[in-house]
């Protein structure tokens, strides 16, 4: 989210407001206060349980297919990182996706954004039953990377996740733009410096 695939949470609030008849601010407050989002992303509840409880929370009467469209309306069409950069990295490095996500979001983006197919392994919070910044999810990602923590590079757009990765022994930097990420990667010898 926002490193590979950009999203706008307000698009989701608008869509849910339309289907529930509740104001967007009320939708946002109910979701935040319910704890359902984290329960779903950490694998404590499955998709069926989530849909049932979420529908009750907002008074929705959508089928799973209809809900899936609304739920995933947050994702924007263009990627935040180019496929070209991912392919450059893949030439010499094992790539592991590490994401706080849920089953509906992950399946949606996997099926619609070809960039995800280039990864060698996927560390998904709902499957690992742990979310960033929990060190258990970093341990799982390092295991999938098949190397030591200090041999890994991690980037995220959220400061506390970057700090948690560093605390686990992973070399990590905040993601702001692809250009900035390229600079971090090149300075570590992971990709060539670009000519300006």
PASEBA-1860 file (N, C-alpha, C; in nm, 3 decimals):
! residues 196
1> XXXXXXXX> 0.082/-0.120/0.000/0.000/0.000/0.000/0.085/0.125/0.000 ~ 0.080/0.201/-0.108/0.150/0.328/-0.126/0.300/0.314/-0.149 ~ 0.351/0.192/-0.155/0.488/0.168/-0.198/0.484/0.105/-0.338 ~ 0.402/0.003/-0.352/0.378/-0.056/-0.485/0.245/-0.007/-0.543 ~ 0.138/-0.023/-0.466/0.004/0.009/-0.514/-0.052/0.126/-0.434 ~ -0.070/0.242/-0.495/-0.125/0.356/-0.421/-0.274/0.338/-0.395 ~ -0.319/0.395/-0.285/-0.461/0.388/-0.254/-0.507/0.519/-0.190 ~ -0.637/0.540/-0.195/-0.701/0.656/-0.134/-0.818/0.605/-0.051
9> XXXXXXXX> -0.800/0.601/0.080/-0.902/0.546/0.170/-1.034/0.621/0.159 ~ -1.027/0.748/0.124/-1.151/0.827/0.114/-1.242/0.778/0.001 ~ -1.183/0.720/-0.102/-1.266/0.660/-0.209/-1.353/0.549/-0.152 ~ -1.295/0.471/-0.062/-1.370/0.364/0.003/-1.480/0.417/0.093 ~ -1.447/0.521/0.170/-1.549/0.582/0.257/-1.666/0.636/0.174 ~ -1.635/0.697/0.060/-1.741/0.750/-0.026/-1.830/0.637/-0.078 ~ -1.769/0.530/-0.124/-1.846/0.418/-0.177/-1.931/0.353/-0.069 ~ -1.872/0.337/0.050/-1.947/0.277/0.161/-2.059/0.369/0.208
17> XXXXXXXX> -2.036/0.499/0.203/-2.138/0.597/0.239/-2.256/0.585/0.143 ~ -2.225/0.572/0.015/-2.329/0.560/-0.087/-2.419/0.439/-0.062 ~ -2.356/0.325/-0.026/-2.432/0.201/-0.009/-2.498/0.189/0.129 ~ -2.446/0.260/0.227/-2.501/0.249/0.363/-2.600/0.360/0.396 ~ -2.587/0.472/0.323/-2.669/0.589/0.356/-2.615/0.669/0.473 ~ -2.498/0.631/0.525/-2.435/0.702/0.636/-2.339/0.806/0.582 ~ -2.319/0.917/0.654/-2.217/1.014/0.610/-2.078/0.951/0.612 ~ -1.991/1.000/0.525/-1.855/0.946/0.518/-1.784/0.950/0.652
25> XXXXXXXX> -1.802/1.059/0.726/-1.735/1.071/0.858/-1.785/0.963/0.954 ~ -1.913/0.932/0.946/-1.971/0.827/1.032/-1.918/0.690/0.992 ~ -1.907/0.666/0.863/-1.850/0.541/0.813/-1.708/0.525/0.868 ~ -1.626/0.629/0.853/-1.487/0.624/0.899/-1.480/0.599/1.049 ~ -1.563/0.667/1.126/-1.561/0.652/1.272/-1.602/0.512/1.313 ~ -1.709/0.462/1.254/-1.755/0.326/1.289/-1.649/0.221/1.258 ~ -1.586/0.234/1.141/-1.482/0.137/1.104/-1.365/0.145/1.203 ~ -1.320/0.266/1.230/-1.207/0.284/1.322/-1.237/0.228/1.460
33> XXXXXXXX> -1.355/0.260/1.512/-1.388/0.221/1.649/-1.422/0.073/1.664 ~ -1.457/0.007/1.554/-1.500/-0.133/1.562/-1.385/-0.231/1.584 ~ -1.264/-0.196/1.537/-1.151/-0.289/1.544/-1.158/-0.400/1.441 ~ -1.260/-0.397/1.354/-1.279/-0.505/1.257/-1.166/-0.510/1.154 ~ -1.119/-0.392/1.113/-1.016/-0.387/1.009/-0.889/-0.460/1.054 ~ -0.843/-0.428/1.175/-0.722/-0.494/1.226/-0.746/-0.642/1.251 ~ -0.866/-0.677/1.298/-0.897/-0.819/1.320/-0.889/-0.897/1.190 ~ -0.937/-0.836/1.081/-0.934/-0.901/0.950/-0.792/-0.907/0.895
41> XXXXXXXX> -0.719/-0.797/0.906/-0.583/-0.793/0.851/-0.485/-0.880/0.929 ~ -0.516/-0.908/1.055/-0.426/-0.993/1.136/-0.472/-1.139/1.138 ~ -0.571/-1.170/1.056/-0.614/-1.309/1.044/-0.694/-1.362/1.161 ~ -0.744/-1.274/1.247/-0.824/-1.320/1.361/-0.964/-1.363/1.317 ~ -1.013/-1.303/1.208/-1.141/-1.342/1.150/-1.122/-1.364/1.000 ~ -1.204/-1.451/0.942/-1.192/-1.478/0.799/-1.284/-1.384/0.720 ~ -1.282/-1.399/0.589/-1.359/-1.309/0.502/-1.508/-1.316/0.529 ~ -1.560/-1.436/0.548/-1.704/-1.452/0.573/-1.745/-1.381/0.703
49> XXXXXXXX> -1.665/-1.400/0.808/-1.694/-1.335/0.936/-1.683/-1.183/0.923 ~ -1.580/-1.140/0.850/-1.560/-0.996/0.832/-1.678/-0.934/0.757 ~ -1.719/-0.995/0.647/-1.829/-0.941/0.569/-1.956/-0.933/0.653 ~ -1.983/-1.037/0.730/-2.103/-1.041/0.813/-2.102/-0.928/0.917 ~ -1.990/-0.915/0.987/-1.980/-0.814/1.093/-1.973/-0.672/1.036 ~ -1.904/-0.658/0.925/-1.889/-0.527/0.862/-2.023/-0.479/0.806 ~ -2.097/-0.573/0.746/-2.229/-0.539/0.693/-2.323/-0.496/0.804 ~ -2.318/-0.564/0.918/-2.400/-0.526/1.033/-2.360/-0.388/1.085
57> XXXXXXXX> -2.230/-0.364/1.088/-2.177/-0.237/1.139/-2.231/-0.118/1.060 ~ -2.239/-0.132/0.927/-2.278/-0.020/0.841/-2.418/-0.036/0.779 ~ -2.486/-0.146/0.811/-2.619/-0.166/0.755/-2.616/-0.196/0.606 ~ -2.516/-0.271/0.561/-2.501/-0.304/0.419/-2.578/-0.430/0.383 ~ -2.627/-0.436/0.261/-2.694/-0.557/0.211/-2.634/-0.600/0.078 ~ -2.502/-0.595/0.071/-2.431/-0.627/-0.054/-2.392/-0.774/-0.057 ~ -2.391/-0.832/-0.177/-2.335/-0.966/-0.194/-2.184/-0.957/-0.178 ~ -2.118/-1.070/-0.166/-1.972/-1.070/-0.154/-1.909/-1.005/-0.277
65> XXXXXXXX> -1.960/-1.036/-0.396/-1.904/-0.977/-0.519/-1.922/-0.825/-0.521 ~ -2.040/-0.778/-0.479/-2.065/-0.634/-0.474/-1.977/-0.567/-0.369 ~ -1.967/-0.631/-0.254/-1.884/-0.575/-0.147/-1.738/-0.568/-0.191 ~ -1.694/-0.671/-0.262/-1.555/-0.677/-0.308/-1.522/-0.555/-0.396 ~ -1.614/-0.518/-0.483/-1.594/-0.400/-0.568/-1.582/-0.273/-0.484 ~ -1.672/-0.258/-0.388/-1.671/-0.140/-0.302/-1.546/-0.138/-0.214 ~ -1.515/-0.251/-0.154/-1.403/-0.263/-0.060/-1.270/-0.230/-0.128 ~ -1.259/-0.265/-0.254/-1.133/-0.245/-0.326/-1.131/-0.119/-0.413
73> XXXXXXXX> -1.233/-0.037/-0.398/-1.239/0.088/-0.475/-1.131/0.187/-0.431 ~ -1.061/0.158/-0.323/-0.956/0.249/-0.273/-0.832/0.250/-0.363 ~ -0.811/0.144/-0.440/-0.685/0.131/-0.514/-0.686/0.214/-0.642 ~ -0.574/0.281/-0.667/-0.558/0.367/-0.784/-0.495/0.288/-0.898 ~ -0.519/0.328/-1.023/-0.478/0.245/-1.136/-0.327/0.233/-1.159 ~ -0.252/0.340/-1.136/-0.108/0.337/-1.165/-0.029/0.294/-1.040 ~ 0.080/0.222/-1.060/0.162/0.179/-0.947/0.250/0.295/-0.898 ~ 0.290/0.288/-0.771/0.377/0.390/-0.712/0.524/0.362/-0.743
81> XXXXXXXX> 0.555/0.238/-0.770/0.689/0.196/-0.810/0.676/0.127/-0.945 ~ 0.769/0.156/-1.034/0.757/0.101/-1.170/0.793/-0.046/-1.176 ~ 0.731/-0.114/-1.271/0.765/-0.254/-1.296/0.911/-0.265/-1.341 ~ 0.959/-0.164/-1.411/1.098/-0.164/-1.459/1.197/-0.173/-1.343 ~ 1.171/-0.099/-1.234/1.260/-0.104/-1.117/1.254/-0.242/-1.052 ~ 1.135/-0.296/-1.038/1.120/-0.430/-0.977/1.195/-0.534/-1.060 ~ 1.184/-0.526/-1.192/1.254/-0.622/-1.278/1.405/-0.605/-1.271 ~ 1.451/-0.480/-1.257/1.595/-0.456/-1.240/1.646/-0.521/-1.112
89> XXXXXXXX> 1.572/-0.504/-1.005/1.610/-0.565/-0.877/1.609/-0.718/-0.886 ~ 1.508/-0.770/-0.953/1.490/-0.915/-0.960/1.607/-0.985/-1.032 ~ 1.678/-0.915/-1.116/1.789/-0.976/-1.189/1.894/-1.035/-1.094 ~ 1.913/-0.969/-0.979/2.021/-1.012/-0.889/1.978/-1.036/-0.745 ~ 1.850/-1.014/-0.714/1.808/-1.021/-0.574/1.675/-1.094/-0.559 ~ 1.660/-1.160/-0.447/1.533/-1.223/-0.412/1.439/-1.114/-0.361 ~ 1.317/-1.112/-0.411/1.219/-1.010/-0.374/1.108/-1.070/-0.289 ~ 1.085/-1.009/-0.174/0.981/-1.056/-0.082/0.886/-0.941/-0.052
97> XXXXXXXX> 0.759/-0.962/-0.081/0.656/-0.864/-0.048/0.620/-0.880/0.100 ~ 0.614/-0.769/0.172/0.573/-0.769/0.313/0.462/-0.666/0.327 ~ 0.341/-0.713/0.361/0.227/-0.622/0.361/0.128/-0.652/0.473 ~ 0.083/-0.545/0.538/-0.037/-0.553/0.620/-0.153/-0.549/0.523 ~ -0.222/-0.661/0.508/-0.329/-0.669/0.410/-0.430/-0.773/0.453 ~ -0.535/-0.787/0.375/-0.637/-0.887/0.402/-0.665/-0.966/0.275 ~ -0.740/-1.073/0.290/-0.762/-1.164/0.178/-0.826/-1.095/0.058 ~ -0.929/-1.015/0.081/-0.998/-0.950/-0.031/-0.908/-0.850/-0.102
105> XXXXXXXX> -0.835/-0.768/-0.026/-0.743/-0.673/-0.088/-0.633/-0.745/-0.165 ~ -0.572/-0.846/-0.103/-0.458/-0.912/-0.167/-0.500/-0.981/-0.298 ~ -0.610/-1.053/-0.296/-0.654/-1.122/-0.418/-0.690/-1.022/-0.528 ~ -0.748/-0.910/-0.489/-0.785/-0.807/-0.585/-0.660/-0.751/-0.655 ~ -0.561/-0.709/-0.576/-0.443/-0.649/-0.639/-0.358/-0.753/-0.712 ~ -0.352/-0.874/-0.658/-0.276/-0.980/-0.726/-0.331/-1.004/-0.867 ~ -0.464/-0.999/-0.880/-0.526/-1.028/-1.009/-0.525/-0.910/-1.106 ~ -0.497/-0.790/-1.056/-0.508/-0.670/-1.140/-0.378/-0.592/-1.161
113> XXXXXXXX> -0.277/-0.622/-1.083/-0.150/-0.550/-1.093/-0.039/-0.651/-1.122 ~ 0.002/-0.665/-1.247/0.102/-0.765/-1.285/0.235/-0.751/-1.211 ~ 0.262/-0.633/-1.156/0.389/-0.611/-1.085/0.409/-0.711/-0.972 ~ 0.299/-0.760/-0.913/0.312/-0.852/-0.800/0.368/-0.988/-0.839 ~ 0.354/-1.025/-0.965/0.399/-1.158/-1.007/0.551/-1.173/-1.002 ~ 0.623/-1.062/-0.991/0.769/-1.068/-0.995/0.832/-1.099/-0.860 ~ 0.751/-1.107/-0.757/0.805/-1.135/-0.624/0.823/-1.285/-0.604 ~ 0.928/-1.319/-0.527/0.960/-1.459/-0.502/0.880/-1.516/-0.386
121> XXXXXXXX> 0.836/-1.430/-0.295/0.760/-1.476/-0.179/0.673/-1.361/-0.129 ~ 0.571/-1.395/-0.052/0.472/-1.297/-0.006/0.450/-1.317/0.144 ~ 0.476/-1.212/0.221/0.456/-1.214/0.365/0.334/-1.128/0.393 ~ 0.220/-1.192/0.414/0.092/-1.124/0.422/0.038/-1.133/0.564 ~ 0.001/-1.020/0.621/-0.038/-1.016/0.762/-0.152/-1.112/0.795 ~ -0.251/-1.119/0.708/-0.365/-1.205/0.741/-0.326/-1.353/0.742 ~ -0.228/-1.391/0.659/-0.182/-1.529/0.655/-0.085/-1.560/0.768 ~ 0.000/-1.461/0.803/0.099/-1.480/0.909/0.038/-1.460/1.048
129> XXXXXXXX> -0.083/-1.401/1.052/-0.151/-1.369/1.178/-0.067/-1.275/1.266 ~ 0.000/-1.183/1.198/0.080/-1.079/1.265/0.091/-0.961/1.169 ~ 0.088/-0.840/1.225/0.093/-0.718/1.144/0.215/-0.636/1.181 ~ 0.270/-0.566/1.081/0.371/-0.465/1.112/0.310/-0.371/1.215 ~ 0.382/-0.331/1.318/0.525/-0.346/1.342/0.566/-0.468/1.426 ~ 0.479/-0.567/1.442/0.511/-0.688/1.519/0.635/-0.756/1.459 ~ 0.730/-0.788/1.545/0.854/-0.847/1.491/0.831/-0.985/1.429 ~ 0.721/-1.049/1.463/0.693/-1.182/1.405/0.676/-1.175/1.253
137> XXXXXXXX> 0.618/-1.067/1.204/0.600/-1.058/1.058/0.733/-1.028/0.989 ~ 0.821/-0.954/1.057/0.954/-0.931/1.000/1.035/-1.062/1.001 ~ 1.018/-1.141/1.106/1.087/-1.271/1.113/1.041/-1.361/0.998 ~ 0.911/-1.358/0.969/0.859/-1.439/0.858/0.916/-1.392/0.725 ~ 0.921/-1.260/0.705/0.974/-1.205/0.580/1.121/-1.242/0.561 ~ 1.199/-1.232/0.668/1.342/-1.268/0.662/1.357/-1.416/0.628 ~ 1.271/-1.498/0.686/1.274/-1.642/0.655/1.247/-1.665/0.507 ~ 1.148/-1.594/0.451/1.118/-1.607/0.308/1.232/-1.552/0.222
145> XXXXXXXX> 1.302/-1.453/0.274/1.415/-1.395/0.200/1.534/-1.490/0.194 ~ 1.537/-1.586/0.288/1.642/-1.689/0.292/1.780/-1.629/0.317 ~ 1.784/-1.528/0.404/1.913/-1.471/0.442/1.899/-1.409/0.582 ~ 2.007/-1.349/0.632/2.004/-1.288/0.764/1.937/-1.151/0.758 ~ 1.882/-1.102/0.872/1.816/-0.971/0.871/1.903/-0.859/0.812 ~ 2.033/-0.854/0.850/2.118/-0.744/0.803/2.148/-0.752/0.654 ~ 2.115/-0.866/0.592/2.134/-0.880/0.447/2.010/-0.836/0.369 ~ 1.905/-0.795/0.440/1.780/-0.752/0.376/1.771/-0.601/0.371
153> XXXXXXXX> 1.704/-0.551/0.268/1.667/-0.410/0.260/1.515/-0.403/0.257 ~ 1.458/-0.312/0.336/1.313/-0.297/0.348/1.277/-0.151/0.332 ~ 1.166/-0.125/0.263/1.116/0.012/0.255/0.967/0.014/0.282 ~ 0.920/0.121/0.344/0.779/0.137/0.380/0.750/0.286/0.388 ~ 0.624/0.323/0.367/0.588/0.465/0.375/0.549/0.507/0.516 ~ 0.554/0.415/0.612/0.517/0.447/0.751/0.640/0.437/0.840 ~ 0.673/0.548/0.906/0.796/0.557/0.986/0.810/0.446/1.089 ~ 0.703/0.418/1.163/0.718/0.321/1.272/0.742/0.180/1.221
161> XXXXXXXX> 0.700/0.150/1.098/0.730/0.019/1.041/0.877/0.011/0.999 ~ 0.929/0.121/0.949/1.072/0.127/0.914/1.156/0.111/1.041 ~ 1.115/0.180/1.147/1.188/0.171/1.274/1.182/0.029/1.330 ~ 1.066/-0.035/1.319/1.052/-0.172/1.368/1.143/-0.268/1.290 ~ 1.152/-0.246/1.159/1.241/-0.329/1.077/1.387/-0.310/1.120 ~ 1.425/-0.185/1.143/1.562/-0.157/1.189/1.588/-0.223/1.325 ~ 1.489/-0.218/1.412/1.505/-0.280/1.544/1.522/-0.431/1.533 ~ 1.470/-0.489/1.426/1.486/-0.633/1.403/1.621/-0.664/1.336
169> XXXXXXXX> 1.694/-0.560/1.296/1.825/-0.579/1.234/1.825/-0.567/1.084 ~ 1.714/-0.522/1.027/1.701/-0.506/0.881/1.741/-0.365/0.841 ~ 1.814/-0.352/0.733/1.846/-0.221/0.675/1.717/-0.167/0.614 ~ 1.672/-0.050/0.657/1.541/-0.001/0.613/1.542/0.150/0.593 ~ 1.461/0.195/0.499/1.445/0.338/0.470/1.299/0.369/0.443 ~ 1.260/0.492/0.472/1.123/0.537/0.445/1.104/0.554/0.294 ~ 0.989/0.512/0.245/0.955/0.530/0.103/0.881/0.661/0.087 ~ 0.930/0.745/-0.006/0.859/0.868/-0.038/0.822/0.870/-0.187
177> XXXXXXXX> 0.921/0.846/-0.273/0.900/0.841/-0.417/0.988/0.732/-0.476 ~ 0.959/0.692/-0.599/1.046/0.594/-0.664/1.187/0.650/-0.680 ~ 1.198/0.778/-0.712/1.329/0.839/-0.730/1.412/0.828/-0.602 ~ 1.349/0.856/-0.489/1.417/0.846/-0.361/1.456/0.700/-0.331 ~ 1.367/0.607/-0.362/1.397/0.465/-0.342/1.515/0.424/-0.429 ~ 1.517/0.470/-0.555/1.630/0.438/-0.642/1.762/0.487/-0.582 ~ 1.759/0.605/-0.522/1.878/0.659/-0.459/1.924/0.567/-0.345 ~ 1.832/0.525/-0.259/1.867/0.435/-0.148/1.924/0.303/-0.200
185> XXXXXXXX> 1.863/0.249/-0.303/1.908/0.122/-0.359/2.045/0.136/-0.424 ~ 2.063/0.242/-0.501/2.191/0.263/-0.570/2.304/0.288/-0.471 ~ 2.274/0.362/-0.363/2.379/0.391/-0.264/2.426/0.265/-0.192 ~ 2.346/0.159/-0.199/2.383/0.031/-0.138/2.437/-0.066/-0.242 ~ 2.448/-0.022/-0.366/2.501/-0.108/-0.472/2.401/-0.211/-0.522 ~ 2.273/-0.191/-0.494/2.172/-0.289/-0.533/2.122/-0.267/-0.675 ~ 2.131/-0.144/-0.724/2.103/-0.112/-0.863/2.207/-0.009/-0.907 ~ 2.228/0.008/-1.037/2.322/0.111/-1.083/2.264/0.251/-1.059
193> XXXX> 2.352/0.348/-1.038/2.309/0.488/-1.033/2.258/0.527/-1.171 ~ 2.152/0.608/-1.175/2.100/0.656/-1.302/2.174/0.782/-1.343 ~ 2.197/0.795/-1.474/2.254/0.920/-1.525/2.147/1.028/-1.522 ~ 2.185/1.148/-1.474/2.085/1.255/-1.469/2.078/1.332/-1.598
END
